[in-house]
Amino acid sequence: MARVTASAAVPAPAGAVGSALSLPESVRSALEGRVERAVRRARRERRPIVASASVRLEPAVDLSAAVLRARRPGDRFHCLEQPERDGFTLATLGCAIAIEGRGEERFGEAASACRRLSSAAERDDAAQDPLAPPASGPVFVGGFAFAPGGGSAPEWASLAPGQFVLPELSLAREGGEARATLTAVVDGDEAPEAVLERLERRLASIDPGAEMPLYDPDPVSSPRIATAAPPEHYEAAVARAVERIRAGDLEKVVLAREVRVHAREDHDPAALFASLRAAFPSCYCFLVGTPELAFAGASPELLVRREGARVQTVALAGTTRRSADPAVDRHLGEQLLHSPKDREEQAIVTRRIERRLAPVSVWVAAAEEPVIVRVQNVQHLATPIRAQLARPRSVLELAGLLHPTPAVGGEPWEHAKGLIPALEGLDRGWYAGPVGWTNFAEDGELCVALRCALLRGPVAHLYAGDGIVRDSAPDEELAETEAKLGALLPLLS
């Protein structure tokens, strides 16, 4: 496979970064042919056709920094990193086509729309390259709101309840391999030359030497922090939920709260993302951007990963704080591991995931005992779960099957789904919804959008929730949400 090179217009010494990128002539010629065929087919078949090409990229490039530096005011952008997973990164820019869905069927609708576009694309086989990192080739990036109609509040405008974008440019890396992919969706009305020129401009906008900005550690003025509702409101909601659980109406319900950070200037999504990936290298660090907003977070929770017939997920429930003293930190983890309240919460989530996967799987296997997952400021109980699919199902359909797990919703869900908005009094939007990617083979992965913030100009909306069970105490649950909010508050204030 050819490698992206520094543009001939801006020569660069061997191994150097910092110059504009351009396509090798062989790749340019192949892409030109695909675009021409796609245009002819779009006219003949009267439907949009995808054309794309992929090339190797120098793995030393900071892919997210390059994308965020190159974004224009009207661009959509998306970054997903898990640094400790051999440097896994997916960074995308622009929008060749957008898919939106609403309501209970939004997962299936998104999967069907992606499948239609993927089925007859003019592309290379980058994803089949054994050296290619996950998410190589053309990919769809996006996510879903927590609720079928979630995100109706003004601050969420421009993120639909279900929204996936096929970007014009995607950059993927894992280990010592990286790939760049250019993608166009043509409808037959645009000249092939214009399409090719637009894609080349997009690639040339990437600066391989781009670096991430950082927040000012000593700002001139401190932001104002305010809760959307008084803490007493959350404690009262927890108390009412415990009453319902003890009455036998349900086993568990997750309740969230919102805190707002008001700054004098617009929050910088690139600076926040840089801080998140540095502070939470084991988490799924994500950034979803539109011209109006950015949604960023560092989630410890995988909702689903599909690789062919193999499925992975994790039941994550039960939380305690961290300590700077290693002995105390280990003690806190042992207390969590043996806490009847947290083990009950963990078991509820594990059982539900197993039940949901069983009808579509040859087998489902959960670890016999949960393990401790430690991130910067908290530690959780987690049970890894694997499955073998009985027949093909896309990763988006699997996400719809699993979402929401009791880790972010409740059990039974039929009883919890009406209680959550009534007690919370907020629009979760994409908080606690699935965020991630899927490729043309319908593989991919989605995390649960936790430890997150919605940035809209000078206001940042932070969200955190906690699982309520029979033995929950309102003051303790409030303290647990404070610990979770502590993941992002120091980065924004």
C-alpha positions in Angstrom: 0.0 0.0 0.0 1.2 3.5 -0.8 2.2 6.0 1.9 0.9 9.5 2.2 3.8 11.9 1.4 4.6 15.5 2.0 3.3 17.7 -0.7 5.7 18.4 -3.6 4.8 22.1 -3.2 6.2 22.1 0.3 9.3 19.8 0.3 10.2 18.1 3.6 13.3 16.2 4.6 13.0 12.4 5.1 11.0 11.5 8.2 10.0 15.1 8.9 6.5 16.2 9.8 4.9 19.6 9.5 4.3 19.8 5.8 1.0 19.5 4.0 0.0 16.0 2.8 -0.8 14.8 -0.7 -1.8 11.6 -2.4 0.9 9.5 -4.2 0.2 9.5 -7.9 -0.9 5.8 -8.0 -3.5 6.4 -5.2 -4.7 9.6 -6.8 -5.2 7.8 -10.1 -7.1 4.9 -8.5 -9.3 7.4 -6.6 -10.0 9.4 -9.7 -11.2 6.2 -11.5 -13.4 5.3 -8.5 -15.0 8.8 -8.4 -15.7 8.6 -12.1 -17.3 5.2 -11.9 -19.3 6.4 -8.8 -20.6 9.4 -10.7 -21.7 7.3 -13.7 -23.4 4.8 -11.4 -25.1 7.5 -9.3 -26.6 8.9 -12.5 -27.7 5.5 -13.8 -28.9 4.0 -10.5 -30.3 7.3 -9.1 -28.8 6.9 -5.7 -25.8 8.1 -3.8 -22.6 6.1 -4.3 -19.5 6.1 -2.1 -16.0 6.4 -3.6 -12.9 6.2 -1.3 -9.2 5.4 -1.2 -6.8 4.7 1.7 -3.1 5.1 2.2 -0.5 4.5 4.9 0.3 7.4 7.1 3.3 8.1 9.3 2.3 6.7 12.7 4.2 9.5 14.6 1.5 12.0 13.5 -0.8 13.1 16.3 -4.0 12.3 14.4 -6.5 14.0 16.7 -4.3 17.2 16.9 -4.1 17.2 13.1 -7.8 16.9 12.6 -8.7 19.5 15.3 -6.1 22.0 13.8 -7.5 21.6 10.3 -11.2 21.9 11.2 -13.1 24.8 9.7 -16.0 26.7 11.3 -18.7 24.7 9.4 -17.0 21.2 9.9 -18.1 18.2 11.8 -15.3 16.3 13.5 -14.9 13.3 15.7 -12.1 11.9 17.8 -11.9 8.6 19.7 -8.8 7.5 21.5 -7.8 4.8 24.0 -4.1 5.5 24.5 -3.3 2.5 26.6 -4.7 0.2 23.9 -1.6 0.4 21.8 -2.3 4.0 21.0 -5.7 3.4 19.3 -6.9 6.5 17.6 -9.7 7.4 15.2 -9.9 11.0 14.1 -12.2 12.3 11.4 -13.1 15.5 9.6 -15.9 16.7 7.4 -19.1 15.1 6.3 -19.6 13.3 3.0 -23.1 12.3 4.2 -25.0 12.3 7.4 -27.6 9.7 8.7 -30.1 10.6 11.3 -32.7 8.5 13.2 -35.3 9.1 15.9 -37.5 7.0 18.1 -37.2 3.4 19.3 -36.1 2.2 15.8 -33.2 4.7 15.5 -30.5 1.9 15.9 -32.0 -0.3 13.2 -32.6 2.7 10.9 -29.0 3.8 11.2 -27.7 0.3 10.6 -29.9 -0.1 7.5 -28.8 3.3 6.1 -25.1 2.5 6.6 -25.6 -0.9 5.0 -27.2 0.6 1.9 -24.3 3.0 1.4 -21.7 0.3 2.1 -23.2 -2.3 -0.2 -22.1 -0.8 -3.5 -19.1 1.4 -2.7 -16.2 2.0 -5.1 -13.3 1.5 -2.7 -10.1 -0.4 -2.0 -9.7 -3.2 0.5 -7.9 -1.2 3.2 -9.9 -2.8 5.9 -8.7 -6.3 4.8 -5.1 -5.3 5.1 -3.8 -7.5 8.0 -1.5 -4.6 9.1 -4.3 -2.0 9.1 -5.4 -0.7 12.5 -9.1 -1.1 13.5 -11.3 1.6 11.9 -9.2 1.8 8.8 -11.0 2.5 5.5 -14.3 4.4 5.3 -16.1 4.5 8.6 -19.3 6.0 10.0 -18.8 7.9 13.3 -21.4 9.2 15.7 -23.8 8.0 18.4 -27.2 8.0 19.9 -29.1 9.9 22.6 -29.9 8.0 25.8 -33.7 8.3 25.1 -35.5 7.7 21.8 -36.3 11.4 21.6 -33.4 12.7 23.7 -31.6 15.9 22.9 -34.7 18.1 22.4 -33.4 20.7 24.9 -31.8 23.7 23.1 -28.3 23.0 24.2 -28.3 19.7 22.3 -29.5 21.2 19.0 -27.5 19.8 16.1 -27.1 16.3 17.6 -30.1 14.1 16.6 -31.3 11.2 18.8 -29.4 9.0 16.3 -26.7 10.5 14.1 -23.8 9.0 12.1 -21.5 10.8 9.7 -19.4 9.3 6.9 -16.5 11.7 7.0 -14.5 13.1 4.1 -11.3 12.3 5.9 -10.6 9.7 8.5 -7.3 8.9 10.2 -6.8 5.6 12.1 -3.9 4.3 14.1 -3.0 1.4 16.4 0.6 0.5 17.3 3.1 1.3 14.5 0.5 1.4 11.7 -1.7 4.3 10.6 -4.0 4.9 7.7 -5.7 7.9 6.1 -8.9 7.5 4.1 -10.6 10.0 1.8 -14.3 9.4 1.0 -16.9 11.1 -1.1 -20.6 10.4 -1.6 -21.7 11.4 -5.1 -25.2 11.8 -6.5 -24.3 12.3 -10.2 -24.6 16.0 -10.4 -21.0 17.0 -9.5 -18.1 16.7 -11.9 -15.6 14.0 -11.0 -12.8 16.6 -11.2 -14.5 18.8 -8.6 -15.0 15.9 -6.2 -11.3 14.8 -6.5 -10.1 18.4 -6.0 -12.3 18.8 -2.8 -10.8 15.6 -1.3 -7.3 16.6 -2.1 -7.9 20.0 -0.4 -9.2 18.2 2.6 -6.0 16.0 2.9 -3.7 19.0 2.2 -5.3 20.8 5.2 -3.8 18.3 7.6 -0.6 19.5 9.3 1.4 16.4 10.4 3.2 18.5 13.0 0.1 19.8 14.7 0.1 19.7 18.5 -2.8 19.9 21.0 -3.4 23.1 22.9 -3.7 22.9 26.7 -5.9 24.7 29.1 -4.2 27.7 30.9 -3.3 26.3 34.4 -3.5 29.8 35.8 -6.4 31.6 34.1 -7.0 35.3 34.7 -10.5 34.6 35.9 -12.2 31.5 37.3 -15.3 30.1 35.7 -18.6 30.1 37.7 -19.9 26.6 38.6 -23.6 26.1 39.2 -25.8 23.0 39.6 -28.8 22.8 37.3 -30.8 21.8 40.3 -29.9 22.0 44.1 -28.1 19.0 45.5 -31.1 18.5 47.8 -33.2 17.8 44.7 -30.9 14.8 43.8 -31.0 13.4 47.3 -34.8 13.6 47.3 -34.9 11.8 44.0 -32.7 9.1 45.3 -35.0 8.7 48.4 -38.1 8.4 46.2 -36.3 5.8 44.0 -35.3 3.7 47.0 -39.0 3.8 48.2 -40.1 2.4 44.8 -37.4 -0.3 44.8 -38.3 -1.4 48.4 -41.9 -1.5 47.3 -40.9 -4.1 44.7 -41.5 -1.9 41.6 -38.0 -2.4 40.3 -34.5 -3.6 41.3 -32.4 -0.7 40.2 -32.5 2.7 38.6 -29.8 5.1 37.6 -30.3 8.8 38.3 -28.2 11.6 36.9 -27.6 15.2 37.7 -26.1 18.2 35.8 -23.5 20.8 36.7 -22.8 23.9 34.5 -19.4 25.7 34.2 -19.8 29.2 32.9 -16.6 30.7 31.5 -15.8 34.2 30.2 -14.7 32.8 26.9 -15.7 29.9 24.8 -14.5 26.5 26.0 -11.9 24.9 23.8 -12.8 21.3 22.8 -9.3 20.6 21.6 -7.8 21.6 24.9 -10.3 19.6 26.9 -9.8 16.5 24.7 -6.0 16.8 25.1 -6.4 16.9 28.9 -8.8 13.9 28.9 -6.6 11.6 26.9 -3.6 12.5 29.1 -5.5 12.0 32.4 -7.5 8.9 31.4 -5.3 6.8 29.1 -7.2 3.6 29.8 -10.6 5.1 29.0 -12.4 5.7 25.7 -11.7 9.4 25.2 -14.2 10.8 22.8 -15.0 14.2 21.1 -18.0 14.7 18.8 -18.1 18.1 17.2 -20.6 20.1 15.1 -20.4 23.7 14.1 -22.5 24.6 17.1 -21.2 22.4 19.9 -18.7 19.7 21.1 -19.5 16.7 23.2 -16.4 15.2 25.0 -15.7 12.7 27.7 -13.6 9.8 29.0 -15.7 6.7 29.5 -14.5 3.5 31.2 -17.4 1.5 29.8 -17.5 -0.4 26.5 -21.0 -1.0 25.4 -20.2 -3.3 22.5 -17.4 -4.3 20.1 -18.0 -6.5 17.1 -15.3 -8.3 15.1 -17.0 -10.6 12.7 -19.0 -13.1 14.8 -17.2 -12.2 18.0 -18.8 -9.8 20.5 -17.3 -8.2 23.5 -18.9 -6.0 26.2 -18.5 -5.3 29.9 -20.9 -5.0 32.8 -19.7 -1.9 34.7 -21.4 -1.0 38.0 -20.3 -0.2 41.5 -18.0 2.8 42.2 -15.7 4.1 45.0 -13.1 6.8 45.2 -9.3 6.6 44.7 -6.6 7.5 47.2 -3.1 8.8 46.6 -1.9 6.3 49.2 -1.4 2.9 47.5 -2.4 1.0 50.6 -5.6 3.0 51.1 -6.4 2.7 47.4 -6.1 -1.1 47.5 -8.2 -1.2 50.7 -10.9 0.9 49.0 -10.9 -1.5 46.1 -11.2 -4.5 48.4 -14.1 -2.9 50.1 -15.8 -2.3 46.8 -15.2 -5.9 45.7 -16.9 -7.2 48.9 -19.6 -4.6 49.2 -23.1 -6.3 49.1 -24.7 -3.2 47.7 -22.2 -2.8 44.9 -22.1 -6.6 44.1 -25.9 -6.6 43.9 -25.7 -3.6 41.4 -23.0 -5.4 39.4 -24.9 -8.7 39.3 -28.1 -6.9 38.0 -26.2 -5.4 35.1 -24.4 -8.7 34.2 -27.6 -10.8 34.2 -29.4 -8.3 31.9 -26.5 -8.2 29.4 -26.4 -12.1 29.3 -30.2 -12.3 28.8 -30.1 -9.8 26.0 -27.2 -11.5 24.1 -28.4 -15.1 24.6 -31.1 -15.2 21.9 -28.7 -14.0 19.2 -25.7 -15.9 20.2 -24.3 -19.5 20.0 -22.8 -18.9 23.5 -22.4 -16.1 26.0 -19.6 -16.2 28.6 -19.2 -13.8 31.6 -16.3 -13.8 33.9 -17.1 -15.7 37.2 -16.1 -12.7 39.4 -15.9 -9.0 38.7 -12.6 -7.2 38.7 -11.5 -3.7 39.8 -11.1 -1.1 37.0 -9.2 1.9 38.2 -9.2 5.3 36.4 -7.7 8.5 37.6 -10.3 9.6 40.2 -12.6 6.5 40.8 -12.6 2.7 40.7 -15.3 0.4 39.4 -16.5 -3.2 39.5 -16.4 -4.7 36.0 -17.3 -8.1 34.5 -16.0 -8.8 31.0 -18.6 -10.6 28.8 -17.9 -12.3 25.4 -20.3 -13.9 22.9 -20.3 -15.7 19.6 -23.1 -14.5 17.2 -25.5 -17.1 15.8 -26.0 -15.0 12.7 -24.7 -11.7 11.4 -25.9 -8.6 13.3 -24.3 -5.2 12.8 -22.6 -3.5 15.7 -25.3 -0.8 15.6 -28.0 -3.4 15.9 -26.1 -5.0 18.8 -25.9 -1.6 20.5 -29.7 -1.2 20.1 -30.1 -4.6 21.7 -28.0 -3.8 24.7 -28.8 -0.1 25.3 -29.5 1.0 27.9 -27.9 -1.5 30.2 -28.8 -1.3 33.9 -25.5 0.5 34.4 -27.0 3.6 33.0 -30.8 2.8 32.9 -32.5 0.5 35.3 -34.0 -3.0 35.8 -36.5 -3.8 34.7 -36.2 -1.2 32.1 -39.9 -1.1 31.4 -40.5 0.3 34.9 -37.4 2.5 35.0 -37.7 4.4 31.7 -40.6 6.5 32.9 -39.2 7.0 36.4 -35.8 8.4 35.3 -37.0 11.6 33.5 -39.7 12.2 36.2 -37.1 12.1 39.0 -34.1 13.7 37.2 -35.9 16.6 35.6 -33.3 17.0 32.8 -32.7 16.1 29.2 -29.8 13.7 29.2 -29.2 14.2 25.4 -26.3 12.0 24.4 -25.1 11.5 28.0 -25.1 7.7 28.8 -25.9 7.0 25.1 -23.6 5.0 22.8 -20.8 6.8 20.9 -18.3 5.3 18.5 -17.9 3.9 15.0 -18.8 1.2 12.5 -17.1 0.2 9.2 -18.4 -1.1 5.9 -18.2 -4.7 7.2 -20.6 -3.7 10.1 -17.9 -4.2 12.7 -17.0 -1.5 15.1 -17.2 -0.4 18.7 -19.3 1.9 20.8 -18.6 3.1 24.3 -21.1 4.5 26.8 -20.9 8.3 27.0 -19.9 8.8 30.6 -17.7 11.4 32.5 -18.7 13.8 29.8 -19.3 17.5 29.1 -21.4 19.3 26.4 -19.5 22.4 25.4 -21.6 25.2 23.8 -19.8 28.5 23.7 -18.8 29.6 27.2 -21.1 27.1 28.9 -20.1 23.5 29.7 -22.8 21.1 30.8 -21.4 18.2 32.9 -23.3 15.0 33.7 -22.9 12.3 36.2 -25.2 9.5 37.5 -25.3 6.7 40.0 -27.0 3.4 40.3 -29.7 3.3 43.0 -30.6 0.0 44.7 -32.4 -1.1 47.8 -29.6 -0.1 50.3 -28.7 3.2 48.6 -28.3 6.2 50.9 -29.1 9.6 49.4 -26.1 11.4 50.8 -23.7 8.6 49.7 -25.1 8.6 46.2 -24.7 12.4 46.0 -21.1 12.0 47.1 -20.6 9.4 44.4 -21.8 11.8 41.7 -19.5 14.4 43.0 -16.6 12.0 42.7 -17.6 11.3 39.0 -18.0 15.0 38.2 -14.5 15.4 39.6 -13.2 13.8 36.4 -13.9 16.9 34.3 -14.5 19.8 36.7 -10.7 20.4 37.3 -10.1 20.4 33.6 -12.8 23.1 33.0 -12.3 25.2 36.1 
